[in-house]
Amino acid sequence: MRFPSAWGSNPKQKLTAAQQSVNSSVPSAWLTAGTRVEAAGTRLITDMSADVVGQGLCPVTKQPMVKMYANGHPCMVSMDAMVCLPIKD
């Protein structure tokens, strides 16, 4: 099987130990340890308590969720927060 050339490794290029264990197509910025990236000015708090999710509210936005089917399985969905929670039949 042939892979795209971007996935291949250049034999002339010396790789670090971290790069050897990860596909060479991963940007080196992703490999820096200890770096935490947060969205500017946002902090999501997920409340999975029975008072919130048990009442059919989104755990992030606290807005009512919509009942839908995902791959034939019933679930509650919040499109604003991109949350999908499976429920019993």
Rosetta constraint file for C-alpha pairs under 8 A:
AtomPair CA 3 CA 7 HARMONIC 6.50 0.50
AtomPair CA 3 CA 8 HARMONIC 7.21 0.50
AtomPair CA 4 CA 8 HARMONIC 7.03 0.50
AtomPair CA 6 CA 25 HARMONIC 6.48 0.50
AtomPair CA 7 CA 23 HARMONIC 7.12 0.50
AtomPair CA 7 CA 24 HARMONIC 6.24 0.50
AtomPair CA 7 CA 25 HARMONIC 5.55 0.50
AtomPair CA 8 CA 24 HARMONIC 7.14 0.50
AtomPair CA 9 CA 13 HARMONIC 7.76 0.50
AtomPair CA 9 CA 24 HARMONIC 6.51 0.50
AtomPair CA 15 CA 19 HARMONIC 5.72 0.50
AtomPair CA 15 CA 20 HARMONIC 6.00 0.50
AtomPair CA 16 CA 20 HARMONIC 6.21 0.50
AtomPair CA 17 CA 21 HARMONIC 6.58 0.50
AtomPair CA 18 CA 22 HARMONIC 6.51 0.50
AtomPair CA 18 CA 31 HARMONIC 7.13 0.50
AtomPair CA 19 CA 23 HARMONIC 6.97 0.50
AtomPair CA 19 CA 24 HARMONIC 6.39 0.50
AtomPair CA 19 CA 28 HARMONIC 7.93 0.50
AtomPair CA 19 CA 31 HARMONIC 7.85 0.50
AtomPair CA 20 CA 24 HARMONIC 7.54 0.50
AtomPair CA 22 CA 26 HARMONIC 7.20 0.50
AtomPair CA 26 CA 30 HARMONIC 6.97 0.50
AtomPair CA 27 CA 31 HARMONIC 7.31 0.50
AtomPair CA 28 CA 32 HARMONIC 7.06 0.50
AtomPair CA 38 CA 42 HARMONIC 7.60 0.50
AtomPair CA 39 CA 43 HARMONIC 7.69 0.50
AtomPair CA 44 CA 60 HARMONIC 6.65 0.50
AtomPair CA 45 CA 59 HARMONIC 7.91 0.50
AtomPair CA 45 CA 60 HARMONIC 6.03 0.50
AtomPair CA 46 CA 59 HARMONIC 5.12 0.50
AtomPair CA 46 CA 60 HARMONIC 4.95 0.50
AtomPair CA 47 CA 52 HARMONIC 6.83 0.50
AtomPair CA 47 CA 53 HARMONIC 7.70 0.50
AtomPair CA 47 CA 59 HARMONIC 4.75 0.50
AtomPair CA 47 CA 60 HARMONIC 6.60 0.50
AtomPair CA 48 CA 52 HARMONIC 6.55 0.50
AtomPair CA 48 CA 53 HARMONIC 5.74 0.50
AtomPair CA 48 CA 59 HARMONIC 5.64 0.50
AtomPair CA 49 CA 53 HARMONIC 6.05 0.50
AtomPair CA 49 CA 54 HARMONIC 7.08 0.50
AtomPair CA 50 CA 54 HARMONIC 4.29 0.50
AtomPair CA 50 CA 55 HARMONIC 7.02 0.50
AtomPair CA 51 CA 55 HARMONIC 6.08 0.50
AtomPair CA 52 CA 56 HARMONIC 6.74 0.50
AtomPair CA 52 CA 57 HARMONIC 5.31 0.50
AtomPair CA 52 CA 58 HARMONIC 7.04 0.50
AtomPair CA 52 CA 59 HARMONIC 6.35 0.50
AtomPair CA 52 CA 62 HARMONIC 6.89 0.50
AtomPair CA 53 CA 57 HARMONIC 5.12 0.50
AtomPair CA 53 CA 58 HARMONIC 6.31 0.50
AtomPair CA 53 CA 59 HARMONIC 6.04 0.50
AtomPair CA 56 CA 64 HARMONIC 5.91 0.50
AtomPair CA 56 CA 65 HARMONIC 5.79 0.50
AtomPair CA 56 CA 76 HARMONIC 7.49 0.50
AtomPair CA 57 CA 61 HARMONIC 7.95 0.50
AtomPair CA 57 CA 62 HARMONIC 5.15 0.50
AtomPair CA 57 CA 63 HARMONIC 5.23 0.50
AtomPair CA 57 CA 64 HARMONIC 4.39 0.50
AtomPair CA 57 CA 65 HARMONIC 5.44 0.50
AtomPair CA 58 CA 62 HARMONIC 4.66 0.50
AtomPair CA 58 CA 63 HARMONIC 5.35 0.50
AtomPair CA 58 CA 64 HARMONIC 6.09 0.50
AtomPair CA 58 CA 65 HARMONIC 5.71 0.50
AtomPair CA 58 CA 77 HARMONIC 7.90 0.50
AtomPair CA 58 CA 78 HARMONIC 6.17 0.50
AtomPair CA 58 CA 81 HARMONIC 7.87 0.50
AtomPair CA 58 CA 83 HARMONIC 7.46 0.50
AtomPair CA 60 CA 81 HARMONIC 6.58 0.50
AtomPair CA 61 CA 80 HARMONIC 7.90 0.50
AtomPair CA 61 CA 81 HARMONIC 6.77 0.50
AtomPair CA 63 CA 78 HARMONIC 7.92 0.50
AtomPair CA 64 CA 78 HARMONIC 7.62 0.50
AtomPair CA 65 CA 76 HARMONIC 5.75 0.50
AtomPair CA 65 CA 77 HARMONIC 5.31 0.50
AtomPair CA 65 CA 78 HARMONIC 5.02 0.50
AtomPair CA 66 CA 76 HARMONIC 5.44 0.50
AtomPair CA 66 CA 77 HARMONIC 5.17 0.50
AtomPair CA 66 CA 78 HARMONIC 6.47 0.50
AtomPair CA 67 CA 74 HARMONIC 7.16 0.50
AtomPair CA 67 CA 75 HARMONIC 5.85 0.50
AtomPair CA 67 CA 76 HARMONIC 4.59 0.50
AtomPair CA 67 CA 77 HARMONIC 6.28 0.50
AtomPair CA 68 CA 74 HARMONIC 5.93 0.50
AtomPair CA 68 CA 75 HARMONIC 5.51 0.50
AtomPair CA 68 CA 76 HARMONIC 6.10 0.50
AtomPair CA 68 CA 77 HARMONIC 6.69 0.50
AtomPair CA 69 CA 73 HARMONIC 5.16 0.50
AtomPair CA 69 CA 74 HARMONIC 4.51 0.50
AtomPair CA 69 CA 75 HARMONIC 5.77 0.50
AtomPair CA 70 CA 74 HARMONIC 6.47 0.50
AtomPair CA 70 CA 75 HARMONIC 6.76 0.50
AtomPair CA 73 CA 86 HARMONIC 7.25 0.50
AtomPair CA 73 CA 89 HARMONIC 7.90 0.50
AtomPair CA 74 CA 86 HARMONIC 6.15 0.50
AtomPair CA 74 CA 87 HARMONIC 5.79 0.50
AtomPair CA 74 CA 88 HARMONIC 6.90 0.50
AtomPair CA 74 CA 89 HARMONIC 6.31 0.50
AtomPair CA 75 CA 84 HARMONIC 6.50 0.50
AtomPair CA 75 CA 85 HARMONIC 5.37 0.50
AtomPair CA 75 CA 86 HARMONIC 4.09 0.50
AtomPair CA 75 CA 87 HARMONIC 4.98 0.50
AtomPair CA 75 CA 88 HARMONIC 7.94 0.50
AtomPair CA 76 CA 84 HARMONIC 5.77 0.50
AtomPair CA 76 CA 85 HARMONIC 5.21 0.50
AtomPair CA 76 CA 86 HARMONIC 6.35 0.50
AtomPair CA 76 CA 87 HARMONIC 6.88 0.50
AtomPair CA 77 CA 82 HARMONIC 7.43 0.50
AtomPair CA 77 CA 83 HARMONIC 5.71 0.50
AtomPair CA 77 CA 84 HARMONIC 4.50 0.50
AtomPair CA 77 CA 85 HARMONIC 6.46 0.50
AtomPair CA 78 CA 82 HARMONIC 5.69 0.50
AtomPair CA 78 CA 83 HARMONIC 5.14 0.50
AtomPair CA 78 CA 84 HARMONIC 6.53 0.50
AtomPair CA 79 CA 83 HARMONIC 6.67 0.50
